């Protein structure tokens, strides 16, 4: 199996996809939001995370131009490595109108995520200056190169190490009477100090939870079940671990049911290997829960997905769900999380980030999920 | 000011009636409804998401954290909210707003169509606010859903104008936001002057802002001596002097922003920037146009002077100061090499006086 590739290989894969479809010019757009569970076409091709919206224009002959906003980002983009021209501007539509050449077939990617006014202005600019046919190219674009690059894999490992330290810190800091959001913001800063630049940090608690959610001002109480998805980004690559902790000493029933969701998670992880459809991972998790009598809770509204890809470049292979037939490939990275609602306890969370290896799976976390206890 | 977006808003966004009382919410709703009616529209649709939610949060208190949200404002009666996430997340969403009628967005095309039919009564002009920043895919769903039951009227500009005039409650909340800003500024300065790198100092500032009660805090800082303020990506933590910073924070929905220069040393540009800011402050009063503010460019090295309304969705410089407005006055100066500085002050313009809510320094 091939070694993880770099961004140059990825651009070449996209160029091949363009060539096979007769595309002369690809205009990929980023809304500048860099999210855990959304792909960003500009980051995907360049690694550059813009402050505002940005565009990457790629011609079939290999010429390329990165256009970022706002204008004061000029100094940073000028130093960014890569075989392309660079422009920083406060007016993306005008810069788009200045793109050289008159392409006969133009493909776009990422435009649906742009603010509507900007998307319309960019399309109008392209239509005025590149009079060829224009088509959305999002599907073939990301399919051209699904696995993570070598750099992304390394960054996913580092992000996961930070997430695990974040969980240790949570168990140190959390105490009854503390507001969820105060705990979450302390953890946010602690993980930034460890190297994270951002964090999709969901954290909520109640005696019985119906979902994992962003923090509120609710204060932790003895008997609460605390849920958290700790999802730091390291140098642009997100990861995620999912954890559950009890405020006080967890009882036998909670331990028994948490063991069940842990077993379901491992069944899913053990199903991960190259050549297997994503749906098989979800089915393996569902199987354990169904055998324990919870089949009716393996569908919406109780559960929507059993994991997902990790941005911010590409979120391939997508949601870990029964209707996802994407075939797993070496060096795909995603999180496997049963995150199950059980009638006795409410929602329980466990989840680990994994990499598909040549023959199976590598779990990126070192200390996998176990039911935590928060001192009362 | 363009700040880096964040993956998830993590601070305290719960609606607190002790800070934003129902009478304030009612007054905002009445003001918005009056503008909608004056433009001949039957009702209003307001959009927000985690990146731009000024209009939605102003009107409903609701800050969308997980995806888009839409408020449907009838001419009379109850406001309705469509929020991202699942039905199981509605309990958490309800903590963020005074609006009682709320449902998960589910299948967006279907939900939006249902809400539009309810709002329009079959055929009406519906005003929109905050929809220019709506992602294109969602905007298409909205326009398709409206095709059969309503015509859409963009009232972005007249409704944004409401946000420029701050109520006494908003003024108090902005004062609190400025206290968060000052806590962050002080923490950044202390860390920097003690030899910390800009990234470490920025984390100290963020922690201080949150501990002071901020909902959110963002910061840009120079990556090289005197360089433009930039976002933090990666783990580089250079020690930089002078370091130019731009900060933005929120408290109970009210925004404060500030610029300052730390470790300025014997930087003549810093002296010029501060002098230019003082000139702006000396002449800032109700009714004065930006062109009428004392000529800051007469100071050596001054390259930039501007005035903006913090937290306003248009994020554009304003031309004139109005009583009841809150403004950020900014001045920037550049000499040779690393000799550059920025500084700003946040002011509340009253009928007869001007109150300085926060003032940055070049120290």
Interface residues (C-beta under 8 A of the other chain):
Chain A: X31 X32 X33 X34 X35 X36 X49 X51 X52 X69 X70 X72 X73 X75 X76 X111 X112 X113 X114 X115 X116 X117 X119 X120 X179 X181 X182 X184 X185 X186 X188 X189 X192 X193 X195 X197 X198 X199 X200 X201 X202 X204 X210 X211 X213 X214 X215 X216 X217 X218 X231 X233 X234 X235 X236 X238 X301 X304 X341 X347
Chain B: X2 X3 X4 X5 X6 X7 X8 X9 X10 X11 X12 X13 X14 X16 X51 X65 X66 X85 X86 X87 X88 X89 X91 X92 X95 X131 X132 X133 X134 X135 X136 X137 X138 X139 X200 X203 X206 X207 X210 X223 X227 X228 X229 X230 X231 X232 X233 X234 X235
